[in-house]
Amino acid sequence: MDISNLFNKVILNNQKTFIHYGVVTALTTSPSRISVRVSGATTAITGVRYLTSYTPTVADVVVCLFYDNDIIVIGELV
């Protein structure tokens, strides 16, 4: 699902989304996923997907979009 489809789904279905900050704690290459410790948490969430326009690095501070039971990193804060 690309970001425009996600936003359209949210708007059309009146879904609630949440945005949180997080820190990348680990990277995996197959499949391309990252682990993120979301603000306030003591453990990381593994298997998190991210937009192809973002190249993750451990210790990046990122913006996480929560939708239903899915988390997508939409980019790094600079």
VMD Tcl script that builds the backbone (N, CA, C; Angstrom):
set m [mol new atoms 234]
animate dup $m
set s [atomselect $m all]
$s set {name element resname resid chain x y z} {
  {N N MET 1 A 0.849 -1.174 0.000}
  {CA C MET 1 A 0.000 0.000 0.000}
  {C C MET 1 A 0.892 1.233 0.000}
  {N N ASP 2 A 0.683 2.140 -0.942}
  {CA C ASP 2 A 1.474 3.364 -0.937}
  {C C ASP 2 A 0.793 4.412 -0.056}
  {N N ILE 3 A 1.493 5.484 0.191}
  {CA C ILE 3 A 1.020 6.480 1.157}
  {C C ILE 3 A -0.265 7.166 0.704}
  {N N SER 4 A -0.440 7.402 -0.595}
  {CA C SER 4 A -1.674 8.054 -1.054}
  {C C SER 4 A -2.874 7.134 -0.855}
  {N N ASN 5 A -2.697 5.827 -1.107}
  {CA C ASN 5 A -3.792 4.886 -0.859}
  {C C ASN 5 A -4.142 4.836 0.620}
  {N N LEU 6 A -3.118 4.862 1.452}
  {CA C LEU 6 A -3.342 4.835 2.895}
  {C C LEU 6 A -4.146 6.045 3.343}
  {N N PHE 7 A -3.753 7.241 2.909}
  {CA C PHE 7 A -4.483 8.447 3.304}
  {C C PHE 7 A -5.903 8.453 2.757}
  {N N ASN 8 A -6.094 7.982 1.519}
  {CA C ASN 8 A -7.448 7.901 0.970}
  {C C ASN 8 A -8.315 6.956 1.787}
  {N N LYS 9 A -7.761 5.818 2.190}
  {CA C LYS 9 A -8.498 4.862 2.998}
  {C C LYS 9 A -8.886 5.470 4.343}
  {N N VAL 10 A -7.965 6.199 4.935}
  {CA C VAL 10 A -8.229 6.844 6.217}
  {C C VAL 10 A -9.357 7.864 6.075}
  {N N ILE 11 A -9.297 8.687 5.052}
  {CA C ILE 11 A -10.288 9.744 4.860}
  {C C ILE 11 A -11.659 9.160 4.515}
  {N N LEU 12 A -11.703 8.220 3.576}
  {CA C LEU 12 A -12.977 7.664 3.133}
  {C C LEU 12 A -13.652 6.820 4.212}
  {N N ASN 13 A -12.887 6.123 5.010}
  {CA C ASN 13 A -13.456 5.245 6.027}
  {C C ASN 13 A -13.505 5.894 7.406}
  {N N ASN 14 A -13.112 7.144 7.471}
  {CA C ASN 14 A -13.095 7.878 8.736}
  {C C ASN 14 A -12.317 7.117 9.812}
  {N N GLN 15 A -11.208 6.540 9.413}
  {CA C GLN 15 A -10.370 5.777 10.330}
  {C C GLN 15 A -9.535 6.726 11.172}
  {N N LYS 16 A -9.246 6.301 12.381}
  {CA C LYS 16 A -8.378 7.085 13.243}
  {C C LYS 16 A -6.946 6.623 13.055}
  {N N THR 17 A -6.079 7.576 12.891}
  {CA C THR 17 A -4.662 7.272 12.790}
  {C C THR 17 A -3.948 8.011 13.904}
  {N N PHE 18 A -2.797 7.502 14.224}
  {CA C PHE 18 A -1.986 8.117 15.260}
  {C C PHE 18 A -0.583 8.276 14.724}
  {N N ILE 19 A 0.040 9.373 15.071}
  {CA C ILE 19 A 1.419 9.612 14.676}
  {C C ILE 19 A 2.257 9.718 15.945}
  {N N HIS 20 A 3.347 8.959 15.975}
  {CA C HIS 20 A 4.272 8.989 17.101}
  {C C HIS 20 A 5.686 9.093 16.562}
  {N N TYR 21 A 6.582 9.554 17.403}
  {CA C TYR 21 A 7.994 9.546 17.063}
  {C C TYR 21 A 8.591 8.247 17.571}
  {N N GLY 22 A 9.696 7.843 16.948}
  {CA C GLY 22 A 10.385 6.639 17.377}
  {C C GLY 22 A 11.850 6.717 17.017}
  {N N VAL 23 A 12.602 5.725 17.460}
  {CA C VAL 23 A 14.027 5.632 17.156}
  {C C VAL 23 A 14.285 4.268 16.537}
  {N N VAL 24 A 14.984 4.256 15.411}
  {CA C VAL 24 A 15.335 3.001 14.752}
  {C C VAL 24 A 16.388 2.295 15.593}
  {N N THR 25 A 16.116 1.019 15.920}
  {CA C THR 25 A 17.048 0.259 16.755}
  {C C THR 25 A 17.755 -0.851 16.000}
  {N N ALA 26 A 17.201 -1.289 14.871}
  {CA C ALA 26 A 17.826 -2.368 14.097}
  {C C ALA 26 A 17.278 -2.375 12.680}
  {N N LEU 27 A 18.053 -2.965 11.761}
  {CA C LEU 27 A 17.666 -3.093 10.359}
  {C C LEU 27 A 17.727 -4.564 9.955}
  {N N THR 28 A 16.802 -4.985 9.092}
  {CA C THR 28 A 16.900 -6.304 8.464}
  {C C THR 28 A 16.788 -6.101 6.963}
  {N N THR 29 A 17.442 -6.969 6.208}
  {CA C THR 29 A 17.470 -6.774 4.760}
  {C C THR 29 A 16.543 -7.700 3.993}
  {N N SER 30 A 16.139 -8.799 4.581}
  {CA C SER 30 A 15.293 -9.730 3.839}
  {C C SER 30 A 14.186 -10.247 4.732}
  {N N PRO 31 A 13.004 -9.685 4.697}
  {CA C PRO 31 A 12.602 -8.536 3.893}
  {C C PRO 31 A 13.096 -7.228 4.512}
  {N N SER 32 A 13.010 -6.161 3.759}
  {CA C SER 32 A 13.460 -4.849 4.245}
  {C C SER 32 A 12.506 -4.340 5.316}
  {N N ARG 33 A 12.944 -4.457 6.549}
  {CA C ARG 33 A 12.148 -4.021 7.687}
  {C C ARG 33 A 13.084 -3.384 8.710}
  {N N ILE 34 A 12.500 -2.645 9.639}
  {CA C ILE 34 A 13.288 -2.055 10.717}
  {C C ILE 34 A 12.613 -2.342 12.054}
  {N N SER 35 A 13.372 -2.173 13.110}
  {CA C SER 35 A 12.833 -2.218 14.463}
  {C C SER 35 A 12.829 -0.792 14.985}
  {N N VAL 36 A 11.739 -0.422 15.642}
  {CA C VAL 36 A 11.569 0.958 16.116}
  {C C VAL 36 A 11.120 0.939 17.576}
  {N N ARG 37 A 11.782 1.740 18.387}
  {CA C ARG 37 A 11.330 1.962 19.765}
  {C C ARG 37 A 10.502 3.245 19.741}
  {N N VAL 38 A 9.212 3.090 19.889}
  {CA C VAL 38 A 8.281 4.216 19.816}
  {C C VAL 38 A 8.366 5.016 21.106}
  {N N SER 39 A 8.165 6.317 20.997}
  {CA C SER 39 A 8.288 7.218 22.147}
  {C C SER 39 A 7.551 6.675 23.364}
  {N N GLY 40 A 8.265 6.642 24.479}
  {CA C GLY 40 A 7.692 6.171 25.725}
  {C C GLY 40 A 7.822 4.680 25.968}
  {N N ALA 41 A 8.200 3.910 24.960}
  {CA C ALA 41 A 8.316 2.456 25.107}
  {C C ALA 41 A 9.725 2.068 25.551}
  {N N THR 42 A 9.821 0.916 26.193}
  {CA C THR 42 A 11.131 0.424 26.626}
  {C C THR 42 A 11.655 -0.661 25.703}
  {N N THR 43 A 10.778 -1.243 24.872}
  {CA C THR 43 A 11.200 -2.265 23.916}
  {C C THR 43 A 10.823 -1.824 22.503}
  {N N ALA 44 A 11.517 -2.389 21.531}
  {CA C ALA 44 A 11.292 -2.021 20.134}
  {C C ALA 44 A 10.229 -2.907 19.497}
  {N N ILE 45 A 9.542 -2.355 18.514}
  {CA C ILE 45 A 8.607 -3.106 17.680}
  {C C ILE 45 A 9.397 -3.564 16.458}
  {N N THR 46 A 9.357 -4.851 16.167}
  {CA C THR 46 A 10.124 -5.397 15.044}
  {C C THR 46 A 9.245 -5.546 13.807}
  {N N GLY 47 A 9.888 -5.676 12.651}
  {CA C GLY 47 A 9.170 -5.921 11.410}
  {C C GLY 47 A 8.381 -4.740 10.892}
  {N N VAL 48 A 8.845 -3.545 11.171}
  {CA C VAL 48 A 8.132 -2.332 10.761}
  {C C VAL 48 A 8.512 -1.969 9.321}
  {N N ARG 49 A 7.504 -1.686 8.517}
  {CA C ARG 49 A 7.740 -1.266 7.129}
  {C C ARG 49 A 7.999 0.230 7.068}
  {N N TYR 50 A 8.605 0.675 5.968}
  {CA C TYR 50 A 8.904 2.097 5.783}
  {C C TYR 50 A 8.777 2.450 4.317}
  {N N LEU 51 A 8.587 3.736 4.043}
  {CA C LEU 51 A 8.466 4.209 2.667}
  {C C LEU 51 A 9.779 4.030 1.930}
  {N N THR 52 A 9.707 3.745 0.634}
  {CA C THR 52 A 10.911 3.520 -0.154}
  {C C THR 52 A 11.768 4.776 -0.288}
  {N N SER 53 A 11.184 5.929 -0.077}
  {CA C SER 53 A 11.952 7.169 -0.180}
  {C C SER 53 A 12.850 7.397 1.040}
  {N N TYR 54 A 12.681 6.605 2.085}
  {CA C TYR 54 A 13.474 6.724 3.312}
  {C C TYR 54 A 14.514 5.614 3.363}
  {N N THR 55 A 15.762 5.984 3.644}
  {CA C THR 55 A 16.838 5.009 3.836}
  {C C THR 55 A 17.175 4.971 5.318}
  {N N PRO 56 A 16.757 3.906 6.004}
  {CA C PRO 56 A 16.917 3.877 7.455}
  {C C PRO 56 A 18.350 3.657 7.910}
  {N N THR 57 A 18.664 4.238 9.054}
  {CA C THR 57 A 19.940 4.069 9.739}
  {C C THR 57 A 19.627 3.928 11.220}
  {N N VAL 58 A 20.355 3.037 11.892}
  {CA C VAL 58 A 20.153 2.873 13.328}
  {C C VAL 58 A 20.370 4.217 14.011}
  {N N ALA 59 A 19.513 4.542 14.959}
  {CA C ALA 59 A 19.508 5.765 15.770}
  {C C ALA 59 A 18.774 6.928 15.101}
  {N N ASP 60 A 18.236 6.738 13.894}
  {CA C ASP 60 A 17.408 7.778 13.284}
  {C C ASP 60 A 16.172 8.022 14.144}
  {N N VAL 61 A 15.776 9.279 14.269}
  {CA C VAL 61 A 14.498 9.620 14.885}
  {C C VAL 61 A 13.499 9.710 13.744}
  {N N VAL 62 A 12.432 8.911 13.829}
  {CA C VAL 62 A 11.501 8.773 12.710}
  {C C VAL 62 A 10.073 9.089 13.127}
  {N N VAL 63 A 9.247 9.360 12.116}
  {CA C VAL 63 A 7.824 9.584 12.308}
  {C C VAL 63 A 7.105 8.288 11.950}
  {N N CYS 64 A 6.305 7.774 12.897}
  {CA C CYS 64 A 5.596 6.506 12.710}
  {C C CYS 64 A 4.106 6.774 12.572}
  {N N LEU 65 A 3.513 6.216 11.539}
  {CA C LEU 65 A 2.087 6.338 11.313}
  {C C LEU 65 A 1.439 5.016 11.731}
  {N N PHE 66 A 0.520 5.073 12.696}
  {CA C PHE 66 A -0.206 3.895 13.166}
  {C C PHE 66 A -1.573 3.904 12.515}
  {N N TYR 67 A -1.925 2.799 11.867}
  {CA C TYR 67 A -3.222 2.661 11.214}
  {C C TYR 67 A -3.713 1.240 11.452}
  {N N ASP 68 A -4.874 1.097 12.059}
  {CA C ASP 68 A -5.370 -0.211 12.472}
  {C C ASP 68 A -4.273 -0.919 13.266}
  {N N ASN 69 A -3.857 -2.092 12.803}
  {CA C ASN 69 A -2.801 -2.841 13.489}
  {C C ASN 69 A -1.472 -2.735 12.755}
  {N N ASP 70 A -1.335 -1.734 11.926}
  {CA C ASP 70 A -0.134 -1.597 11.111}
  {C C ASP 70 A 0.628 -0.340 11.505}
  {N N ILE 71 A 1.946 -0.410 11.376}
  {CA C ILE 71 A 2.812 0.739 11.634}
  {C C ILE 71 A 3.666 0.944 10.391}
  {N N ILE 72 A 3.742 2.176 9.946}
  {CA C ILE 72 A 4.567 2.512 8.793}
  {C C ILE 72 A 5.427 3.708 9.173}
  {N N VAL 73 A 6.729 3.618 8.936}
  {CA C VAL 73 A 7.610 4.756 9.144}
  {C C VAL 73 A 7.552 5.591 7.877}
  {N N ILE 74 A 7.195 6.852 8.040}
  {CA C ILE 74 A 7.036 7.703 6.861}
  {C C ILE 74 A 8.234 8.608 6.617}
  {N N GLY 75 A 9.210 8.585 7.509}
  {CA C GLY 75 A 10.416 9.352 7.265}
  {C C GLY 75 A 11.171 9.708 8.521}
  {N N GLU 76 A 12.323 10.311 8.308}
  {CA C GLU 76 A 13.207 10.704 9.394}
  {C C GLU 76 A 13.014 12.178 9.731}
  {N N LEU 77 A 13.096 12.494 11.017}
  {CA C LEU 77 A 13.107 13.895 11.441}
  {C C LEU 77 A 14.537 14.405 11.379}
  {N N VAL 78 A 14.702 15.582 10.829}
  {CA C VAL 78 A 16.055 16.182 10.767}
  {C C VAL 78 A 16.046 17.511 11.458}
}
mol reanalyze $m
mol bondsrecalc $m
mol representation Tube
mol addrep $m
